[in-house]
Amino acid sequence: DAKTSAIIGFRYEYSDSKLDTETEGRVVDRQFGQFFPSVFLSHKFSDQLGSNLSYSRRITRPTFREMAPFVYFLDPNTFFSGNTALQPALPDAVKLDLNYKSIFFSVEYAVQDSAIARFQQRFDPVTQRLVLASENLKNTKTLSFTIGFPLQITDWWNMRTNAIYYRQENNGYLDNQLTQIKQNYFQFNTNQSFKLPMGLGAELSFFYIGPRLSGTLRFGEMYGLNLGIQKKLGNKGGTLRLNVRDVLNSVMLTGSADVPSQIFAFYGDFDFSQRTFSLTYSRSFGNNKVKAARKRQVGAAEEQRRAN
């Protein structure tokens, strides 16, 4: 009717994956077929209050680097490796959204079969070697609550804030025994924009992710701050921007694991980000009324994204 709508989707996906090496020949020869249904229901209670209820099944494929049997040495006894046996993860999720004016709230429950957990540890006591690789868990169950809202502090200061609470349960195999690990954690991000005198504008963004799980690995908290300022140089003078990414140089994964059955404990820092400064000048040329060129995306772009 005028206030209620529904969208029902049904998709079938089939993939055929093969991976060869010069020394071992074919290491992956896998065929995979699966149905992916989805249902979306939307209802407007009033002009200011609306809701959405959805169920969907998706697929999360392993990246090329997670699968390819390459080895990255950290030291003679510690290295990263691909996992040719890695399977796609299949999440089923039920989600309820509520929108009141510009305030957003949602609750979601998801069960992800064969969830992919990165940086899992395999220790060989004979060779004394530690291998870090992605592994499939039996499943991951997650209950999450999200709230997001904008807030105008003054005429020159606006902010947008999102907060998410997770309750997570990981079920995986350790020493061929099913192991269950539970943890609750919190995630927060905010974006602040400022209109300053003399044609200046500034933007500040901050995020925080609390301690959380990745298979048997426990990640510590992580936070980061980004800052940008720009100056418009008149109607035709262009725009000058200064950006500072990871201002506090704090974006680092800290992981630990304890495996008493192997008399083994692991602690590591994964630093993938550095404080970065960039200065950019941009200016548009030509007729502003000319229609912009159509953006095209080819299949190779999706494969390139998955390679990372």
Secondary structure, DSSP 8 states (H G I E B T S, - for coil): --SEEEEEEEEEEEEEEEEEETTTEEEEEEEEEEEEEEEEEEEESSSSEEEEEEEEE--B---HHHHS--EEEEETTEEEE--TT---BEEEEEEEEEEETTEEEEEEEEEEET-EEEEEEEEETTTTEEEEEEEE-SEEEEEEEEEEEEEEEETTEEEEEEEEEEEEEEEEEETTEEEEEEEEEEEEEEEEEEEETTTEEEEEEEEEE-SEEETTEEE--EEEEEEEEEEE-SSSS-EEEEEEESTTS---EEEEEEEGGGTEEEEEEE-----EEEEEEE---S-TTS--------HHHHHHHHT-
